Amino acid sequence: MEKKLSCNVTIHEEVVENKKMFVVECTELGVSDFGETVDEALANLKEGLSLLIEESPEKAKLLEKQEPLLLTRLFL
């Protein structure tokens, strides 16, 4: 059975040249990308991660997980 790869992703908004953009980052590999929508940004990140793993297969080890990690925000 092929191992599934997954990563934790942070998403935030930035304004670039008066245009709202969504920035996404894979926290395990420190890889980020962006897009005009969340879906576009995630698709761009997925493509970038796929290319990175294709070129550096050893990085896939960092994305092999048994269970997902919960990421949340704590407000003070």
N, C-alpha and C positions, 0 to 999 in steps of 0.2 A: 504494500500500500504506500502510495506517495505521501510524503509529509506535507502538510499544509503550512504555508508561511503566512504570518500576520504581523502587524505592527501597530503600535499605538500612534495615533495621529492627533496633533493639536491643530486647531483652526482658529485664525483670527482675521479681522478685517484691517485693511490699511487703505489709506487714500493716496493714490499716486496720480499726480497731474489732474487733480479734481475728479478722479474716477475711483469708485469703490472697487477694491480687489480683495479676494480671499487668498490668504497665505496658509498653506498646509505644510506640516513638517512631520516626518517619521522620526520619532524621538530616539529609537534604537540606533539608527544609522546617521542621524543628523542631516538628513537630506530634505530639502524643501522645494516647493514649487508654488505656483499661483494660478489664478484664473478669475474670470469675471463672475462666475457662480461657484458655489461650493462643489457642485457636481463636476464642473470643468476643472477646478483645482485638484480635486481628488483623482480624476482621470489622468491629469498631467503627472501627478505624483506617482501613480501606479505605473505609468509608462516609464518614467525615469527610474523607478526602483527595479523594474523588470530589466531594463538595459544595464543597470549597475550590476545586478546579480548575474546576468549573462556574461559580463566582462570579468567579474570577480565572484565566482561561485562560492568562495569561502564565506562571503558576507551573508549568505542564506542561513548559515548556522545561527546567526544572531536573531533571526526571525522565526525560528522553530519554537513553537510553544505548545504546551499541553492544554493550558487554559488561558483565556484572555485575562489581562490585568484591568481592573477598574480604575479609571482616571476620573477624578472629580475636582471640583473647585470649592474651596472653603472661604466663606465670606466672614470677615471680622467686623 
